[in-house]
Amino acid sequence: MRGQKSIVSGFAALALGGCAVGPDFHTPAAPSVSGYTREPMAPTTPATDIAGGAAQRFVADADVSGQWWTLYQSPALNALVERALKANPTLAAARASLRAAREAYYAQRATLWPTVTGGYNLQRQKANETLAPPLTSNENLFTLNTAQLSISYTPDVFGGLRRQAENVRAQVDAQRFQTEATYLTLTTNVVAAAIQAAMLRDQIAATQAIIKSDSDVLAIMRRQFALGEIARGDVVAEEAALAQAQQTLPPLQKQLAQTEDLIANLTGRFPSEASADGVTMAGLTLPVDLPLSLPSKLVAQRPDIKAAEANLHMASAEVGVAIANRLPNITLSANGGGAATDIGQMFADGNVFWALSGTLLQPIFDAGALKHRQRGAEAAYDQARAQYSSTVLSAFQNVADTLQALQFDAATLKAAVVTERSAAESLAIAKQQLAQGQVNAIVVLNAQQTYQQALVVRLQSGANRYADTAALFQALGGGWWNRTETADALK
């Protein structure tokens, strides 16, 4: 008797004590590195005296704004991003997936509680007269009313159900951070596309100005040829230069049209609905103070790292589920109710029935299936752990690459400004000398090509600084933890 009581007490202690087999998940420790780059980063980027050429300052351990794109101080850009957040179907699908995952978790969590069902059955029956009547009244024709309540409960003795709920909860976390990654990717793509479109508009305007300038030079040279001052070869060379400049315009216009189509797609519109009004480089302000999160905080900020952590948590819980499946499973059930030919007498004395049952199942032979499933779950955990480490390494590389780009693209812009100004001055002098007959057309053509190349590089370099800034905000996680709509994500 004492042994039986000890067994019962042991099962009760397991059920009430919250024992769960398998590993208890712990968030991996943050990397111990103190920086992102091999060499210490300069506190500021190089500067130059043009719009968008200001030095940017890295502020260590500064927080990332949840609406980081507003730091560009462009109402047009803000409107684009807000429209994308409201109308982009990919983001809407991610949010719906998060809601579905959350409901699946609530459903799985319910398995920890007893299941109670109620039923009522109305049966009209005529018994065979050659047999004994089923009723004590000896009536062969009767109406039977039956009401019953059934309760079924599986005590989570070894924590298998809790591990399953833990697994599904981790799936919710994974989907939540995948949604955050979708949000961040969308906002970054909108900003990058808007900057690209603005840069292309400036390049198109500059190319059109170059075409007009080349046309003016060609007109001068044709007059000089008519007066016999220059050779026909000089005129032909300028005509070729003008045609070459005109040839560069359609590719820029094509790229702009395709970028505007991309913006329309990102903002939930069809290409035919794309707006001609867009973001301009002149309307953008380059953010000067840039946050730089501590490496120890990056793992808690990047949505991709948090999603990988949730996947690792899922794999850990699956190990516990696999272990629990190899242990005994207990099911308790109870059923009670009443039956009578008179509905008002269903629960009268003698009409009530009840039953209690308990089932204990223990796998005995399965040819090793459960053992190998456990080993497979453990291998999947090792895989998830390696994938988590890979995600962390890639994230740190991403931040380092972005910091390098900010520094070197700022230096490129500074040099490009000097090159463009020198090329512009050289072209102006060459045109003046050509008009005075001091140089031939080849000198002007060379100066034109040098200036055109310098102008394109300067425009691209300037736009790169704005794009690099957006890339940094993305690399640091986008500030999702500072957005109010994420506070209730798991409630």
MARLOZA-175425 format. One record per residue (C-alpha): x, y negated, z negated; residue number from 1; residue in one letter. Coordinates in steps of 0.5 Angstrom, whole numbers, plus 2048, in hexadecimal, padded with zeros to 3 digits. Example, Ala and Ser with C-alpha at 12.3 -4.5 7.8 and 13.67 -1.06 7.14 Angstrom:
R:east:north:up:i:aa
R:819:809:7F0:1:a
R:81B:802:7F2:2:s
***
This chain:
R:east:north:up:i:aa
R:800:800:800:1:m
R:806:7FB:7FE:2:r
R:809:7FD:805:3:g
R:803:7FB:809:4:q
R:802:7F5:805:5:k
R:809:7F3:807:6:s
R:808:7F4:80E:7:i
R:801:7F0:80E:8:v
R:805:7EA:80A:9:s
R:80B:7EA:80F:10:g
R:806:7E9:815:11:f
R:802:7E4:811:12:a
R:809:7E0:810:13:a
R:80B:7E1:817:14:l
R:805:7DE:819:15:a
R:804:7D8:814:16:l
R:80C:7D7:814:17:g
R:80C:7D5:81B:18:g
R:811:7DA:81D:19:c
R:813:7DA:825:20:a
R:818:7DE:828:21:v
R:81D:7DC:82D:22:g
R:822:7D6:82D:23:p
R:81F:7CF:82A:24:d
R:821:7CA:82F:25:f
R:825:7C4:82D:26:h
R:827:7BE:832:27:t
R:82E:7BF:835:28:p
R:833:7BA:832:29:a
R:835:7B4:836:30:a
R:83B:7B4:83A:31:p
R:841:7B1:835:32:s
R:844:7AD:83B:33:v
R:844:7A5:839:34:s
R:844:7A2:840:35:g
R:842:7A4:847:36:y
R:848:7A2:84C:37:t
R:84F:7A5:84B:38:r
R:852:79E:84B:39:e
R:84F:798:846:40:p
R:84A:794:84A:41:m
R:84B:78D:84A:42:a
R:845:789:846:43:p
R:843:785:84C:44:t
R:843:786:854:45:t
R:846:781:859:46:p
R:843:77B:85B:47:a
R:842:776:861:48:t
R:83F:770:862:49:d
R:839:772:866:50:i
R:832:774:864:51:a
R:832:77B:861:52:g
R:839:77A:860:53:g
R:839:779:858:54:a
R:83D:77D:854:55:a
R:839:783:850:56:q
R:83B:784:849:57:r
R:83A:78B:846:58:f
R:837:78B:83F:59:v
R:839:791:83B:60:a
R:833:795:838:61:d
R:82E:790:83B:62:a
R:827:793:83C:63:d
R:824:794:842:64:v
R:81D:790:844:65:s
R:817:795:846:66:g
R:816:790:84C:67:q
R:81D:78F:84E:68:w
R:81B:78C:855:69:w
R:818:786:852:70:t
R:81F:784:850:71:l
R:820:782:858:72:y
R:81B:77D:856:73:q
R:817:77E:85D:74:s
R:810:77E:85D:75:p
R:80F:781:864:76:a
R:814:787:861:77:l
R:810:787:85B:78:n
R:809:788:85F:79:a
R:80C:78D:863:80:l
R:80E:792:85D:81:v
R:808:791:85A:82:e
R:804:793:860:83:r
R:808:799:861:84:a
R:807:79B:859:85:l
R:7FF:79A:85B:86:k
R:7FF:79D:862:87:a
R:805:7A2:863:88:n
R:802:7A9:863:89:p
R:808:7AD:861:90:t
R:808:7A9:85B:91:l
R:800:7AB:85A:92:a
R:802:7B2:85B:93:a
R:807:7B2:856:94:a
R:803:7AF:851:95:r
R:7FD:7B4:852:96:a
R:802:7BA:852:97:s
R:804:7B7:84B:98:l
R:7FD:7B7:849:99:r
R:7FC:7BE:84B:100:a
R:802:7C0:847:101:a
R:7FF:7BD:841:102:r
R:7F9:7C0:842:103:e
R:7FC:7C7:843:104:a
R:800:7C6:83C:105:y
R:7F9:7C4:838:106:y
R:7F6:7CB:83B:107:a
R:7FD:7CF:839:108:q
R:7FD:7CC:832:109:r
R:7F6:7CE:831:110:a
R:7F8:7D5:831:111:t
R:7FB:7D4:82A:112:l
R:7F3:7D4:828:113:w
R:7EE:7D9:827:114:p
R:7E9:7DA:82D:115:t
R:7E2:7D9:82B:116:v
R:7DC:7DB:82F:117:t
R:7D5:7DB:82E:118:g
R:7CF:7DF:832:119:g
R:7C8:7E0:833:120:y
R:7C5:7E6:837:121:n
R:7BE:7E7:838:122:l
R:7BC:7EE:83B:123:q
R:7B5:7F1:83D:124:r
R:7B5:7F8:83D:125:q
R:7B1:7FF:83E:126:k
R:7B3:805:83B:127:a
R:7B2:80C:83E:128:n
R:7AD:80F:83A:129:e
R:7B0:816:83A:130:t
R:7B6:813:836:131:l
R:7B5:810:82F:132:a
R:7B4:809:82F:133:p
R:7BA:805:82D:134:p
R:7B6:800:828:135:l
R:7B3:803:821:136:t
R:7AC:800:823:137:s
R:7AC:806:828:138:n
R:7AA:801:82E:139:e
R:7AD:803:835:140:n
R:7AB:7FC:838:141:l
R:7AE:7F6:834:142:f
R:7B2:7EF:835:143:t
R:7B9:7EF:831:144:l
R:7BC:7E9:82F:145:n
R:7C4:7E9:82D:146:t
R:7C8:7E3:82B:147:a
R:7CF:7E4:829:148:q
R:7D6:7E1:827:149:l
R:7DD:7E3:829:150:s
R:7E3:7E1:826:151:i
R:7EA:7E3:829:152:s
R:7F1:7E1:826:153:y
R:7F8:7E3:828:154:t
R:7FD:7E1:822:155:p
R:803:7DE:825:156:d
R:807:7E3:820:157:v
R:80E:7E2:824:158:f
R:80C:7DB:828:159:g
R:80B:7DE:82F:160:g
R:805:7D9:830:161:l
R:809:7D3:82D:162:r
R:80F:7D5:831:163:r
R:80A:7D5:837:164:q
R:807:7CE:835:165:a
R:80E:7CB:834:166:e
R:810:7CD:83B:167:n
R:809:7CA:83E:168:v
R:80B:7C4:83A:169:r
R:812:7C4:83D:170:a
R:80F:7C4:844:171:q
R:80B:7BE:842:172:v
R:811:7BA:840:173:d
R:814:7BD:846:174:a
R:80E:7BA:84A:175:q
R:80E:7B4:847:176:r
R:815:7B2:848:177:f
R:815:7B4:84F:178:q
R:80F:7AF:850:179:t
R:814:7AA:84D:180:e
R:819:7AC:852:181:a
R:814:7AB:857:182:t
R:812:7A4:854:183:y
R:819:7A2:854:184:l
R:81B:7A5:85B:185:t
R:815:7A1:85E:186:l
R:816:79A:85B:187:t
R:81E:79B:85D:188:t
R:81C:79D:864:189:n
R:817:797:865:190:v
R:81C:792:862:191:v
R:822:795:867:192:a
R:81D:795:86D:193:a
R:81B:78E:86B:194:a
R:822:78C:86B:195:i
R:824:78F:871:196:q
R:81E:78C:875:197:a
R:820:785:872:198:a
R:828:786:874:199:m
R:825:789:87B:200:l
R:821:782:87C:201:r
R:827:77E:87B:202:d
R:82C:782:87F:203:q
R:826:782:885:204:i
R:826:77A:884:205:a
R:82E:77A:884:206:a
R:82E:77E:88A:207:t
R:829:779:88E:208:q
R:82D:773:88C:209:a
R:833:777:88F:210:i
R:82F:778:895:211:i
R:82D:771:896:212:k
R:835:76F:894:213:s
R:837:773:899:214:d
R:832:771:89E:215:s
R:834:76A:89D:216:d
R:83C:76C:89E:217:v
R:83A:76F:8A5:218:l
R:836:769:8A7:219:a
R:83C:765:8A6:220:i
R:841:76A:8A9:221:m
R:83C:76A:8AF:222:r
R:83C:763:8B0:223:r
R:844:763:8B0:224:q
R:844:769:8B5:225:f
R:840:764:8B9:226:a
R:845:75F:8B9:227:l
R:84A:763:8BA:228:g
R:84D:763:8B3:229:e
R:84D:76A:8B1:230:i
R:84D:771:8B5:231:a
R:847:775:8B7:232:r
R:84A:77B:8B2:233:g
R:84A:776:8AC:234:d
R:842:775:8AE:235:v
R:841:77D:8AF:236:v
R:845:77E:8A8:237:a
R:840:779:8A4:238:e
R:83A:77C:8A8:239:e
R:83D:783:8A5:240:a
R:83D:780:89E:241:a
R:836:77E:89E:242:l
R:833:784:8A1:243:a
R:837:788:89B:244:q
R:834:783:896:245:a
R:82D:784:899:246:q
R:82E:78C:899:247:q
R:82F:78C:891:248:t
R:829:788:890:249:l
R:824:78E:892:250:p
R:827:793:88D:251:p
R:826:78E:887:252:l
R:81F:78D:889:253:q
R:81E:794:889:254:k
R:821:795:883:255:q
R:81D:790:880:256:l
R:816:793:882:257:a
R:818:79A:880:258:q
R:81A:797:879:259:t
R:813:793:879:260:e
R:810:799:87A:261:d
R:813:79D:875:262:l
R:811:797:870:263:i
R:80A:798:872:264:a
R:80A:79F:871:265:n
R:80D:79E:86A:266:l
R:808:799:868:267:t
R:802:79E:86B:268:g
R:800:79B:871:269:r
R:801:79D:878:270:f
R:806:79A:87D:271:p
R:800:796:881:272:s
R:7FF:793:87A:273:e
R:806:790:879:274:a
R:806:789:877:275:s
R:80B:784:87B:276:a
R:80C:780:874:277:d
R:812:784:871:278:g
R:817:782:86C:279:v
R:81D:77E:86E:280:t
R:824:77D:86B:281:m
R:823:776:86A:282:a
R:81D:778:865:283:g
R:821:77D:861:284:l
R:826:77B:85B:285:t
R:82B:780:85A:286:l
R:82B:782:852:287:p
R:831:780:84F:288:v
R:831:783:848:289:d
R:831:78B:849:290:l
R:830:790:844:291:p
R:834:796:843:292:l
R:832:79B:83E:293:s
R:837:79F:83A:294:l
R:838:7A6:83D:295:p
R:835:7A9:837:296:s
R:82F:7A6:838:297:k
R:82F:7A7:840:298:l
R:82C:7AF:83E:299:v
R:826:7AC:83B:300:a
R:825:7A7:840:301:q
R:825:7AB:847:302:r
R:81F:7AE:849:303:p
R:822:7B3:84D:304:d
R:826:7B5:847:305:i
R:820:7B5:842:306:k
R:81D:7BA:847:307:a
R:823:7BE:847:308:a
R:822:7BE:840:309:e
R:81B:7C0:840:310:a
R:81D:7C6:845:311:n
R:822:7C8:840:312:l
R:81D:7C8:83A:313:h
R:818:7CC:83F:314:m
R:81D:7D1:840:315:a
R:81F:7D2:838:316:s
R:817:7D3:837:317:a
R:817:7D8:83C:318:e
R:81C:7DC:838:319:v
R:818:7DC:832:320:g
R:812:7DE:836:321:v
R:816:7E4:839:322:a
R:818:7E6:832:323:i
R:811:7E6:82F:324:a
R:80E:7EA:835:325:n
R:813:7F0:832:326:r
R:810:7F0:82B:327:l
R:809:7F2:829:328:p
R:803:7EE:82A:329:n
R:7FD:7EE:826:330:i
R:7F6:7EC:828:331:t
R:7F0:7EB:823:332:l
R:7E9:7EA:825:333:s
R:7E2:7EA:821:334:a
R:7DB:7EA:824:335:n
R:7D5:7E9:821:336:g
R:7CD:7E8:822:337:g
R:7C6:7EA:822:338:g
R:7C1:7EE:826:339:a
R:7BA:7EE:826:340:a
R:7B3:7EE:82A:341:t
R:7B1:7E8:827:342:d
R:7B6:7E2:828:343:i
R:7B4:7E0:821:344:g
R:7B6:7E6:81E:345:q
R:7BD:7E7:821:346:m
R:7C1:7E5:81A:347:f
R:7BC:7E9:816:348:a
R:7BF:7EF:811:349:d
R:7C0:7F5:815:350:g
R:7C1:7F1:81C:351:n
R:7C8:7EE:81B:352:v
R:7CE:7F1:81E:353:f
R:7D5:7F0:81D:354:w
R:7DC:7F3:81F:355:a
R:7E3:7F2:81D:356:l
R:7E9:7F4:821:357:s
R:7F1:7F4:821:358:g
R:7F6:7F6:826:359:t
R:7FD:7F7:826:360:l
R:801:7F8:82D:361:l
R:808:7F9:82D:362:q
R:80C:7FB:834:363:p
R:80F:802:833:364:i
R:811:803:83A:365:f
R:811:7FF:840:366:d
R:818:801:844:367:a
R:81C:7FB:841:368:g
R:817:7F6:844:369:a
R:816:7F1:83E:370:l
R:81E:7F2:83D:371:k
R:820:7F0:844:372:h
R:81B:7EA:843:373:r
R:81E:7E8:83D:374:q
R:825:7E8:840:375:r
R:822:7E4:846:376:g
R:81F:7DF:842:377:a
R:826:7DE:83F:378:e
R:82A:7DE:845:379:a
R:824:7D8:848:380:a
R:826:7D5:841:381:y
R:82E:7D5:843:382:d
R:82C:7D2:84A:383:q
R:828:7CD:847:384:a
R:82D:7CB:843:385:r
R:832:7CA:848:386:a
R:82D:7C6:84D:387:q
R:82D:7C2:847:388:y
R:834:7C1:846:389:s
R:834:7C0:84E:390:s
R:82F:7BA:84E:391:t
R:833:7B7:848:392:v
R:839:7B7:84C:393:l
R:835:7B4:852:394:s
R:832:7AF:84E:395:a
R:839:7AC:84C:396:f
R:83C:7AC:853:397:q
R:836:7A8:855:398:n
R:837:7A3:850:399:v
R:83E:7A3:851:400:a
R:83D:7A2:859:401:d
R:838:79C:858:402:t
R:83D:799:853:403:l
R:843:799:858:404:q
R:83E:797:85E:405:a
R:83C:791:85A:406:l
R:843:78F:859:407:q
R:846:790:860:408:f
R:840:78E:864:409:d
R:841:787:860:410:a
R:848:787:862:411:a
R:846:789:869:412:t
R:841:783:869:413:l
R:846:77E:867:414:k
R:84B:780:86C:415:a
R:845:780:871:416:a
R:843:779:870:417:v
R:84B:777:871:418:v
R:84B:77A:877:419:t
R:844:778:87A:420:e
R:846:770:878:421:r
R:84D:771:87C:422:s
R:84A:775:882:423:a
R:845:76F:882:424:a
R:84A:76A:882:425:e
R:84E:76D:887:426:s
R:848:76E:88C:427:l
R:846:767:88B:428:a
R:84D:765:88D:429:i
R:84E:769:893:430:a
R:847:767:896:431:k
R:849:760:895:432:q
R:850:761:898:433:q
R:84C:765:89E:434:l
R:848:75F:89F:435:a
R:84E:75B:8A0:436:q
R:851:760:8A4:437:g
R:857:761:89F:438:q
R:856:769:89F:439:v
R:853:76E:8A4:440:n
R:84C:772:8A2:441:a
R:850:778:8A0:442:i
R:852:774:899:443:v
R:84B:772:898:444:v
R:848:779:899:445:l
R:84D:77C:894:446:n
R:84B:777:88F:447:a
R:844:778:890:448:q
R:845:780:88F:449:q
R:849:77F:889:450:t
R:843:77A:886:451:y
R:83E:77F:888:452:q
R:841:785:884:453:q
R:843:780:87E:454:a
R:83C:77E:87E:455:l
R:839:785:87E:456:v
R:83E:787:879:457:v
R:83C:781:874:458:r
R:834:782:875:459:l
R:835:78A:873:460:q
R:83A:789:86E:461:s
R:835:784:86A:462:g
R:82F:788:86B:463:a
R:833:78E:868:464:n
R:834:78A:862:465:r
R:82D:78A:861:466:y
R:82C:791:863:467:a
R:831:793:85E:468:d
R:82E:790:858:469:t
R:828:794:859:470:a
R:82C:79A:85A:471:a
R:82F:798:853:472:l
R:828:798:850:473:f
R:826:79E:853:474:q
R:82C:7A2:851:475:a
R:82B:79F:849:476:l
R:824:7A2:849:477:g
R:820:79D:84B:478:g
R:81D:79B:844:479:g
R:817:79F:844:480:w
R:818:79F:83D:481:w
R:816:798:83D:482:n
R:80F:799:841:483:r
R:809:799:83D:484:t
R:805:79E:841:485:e
R:80A:7A3:83F:486:t
R:809:7A2:838:487:a
R:803:7A7:838:488:d
R:805:7AC:83D:489:a
R:805:7B2:838:490:l
R:7FF:7B0:834:491:k
***
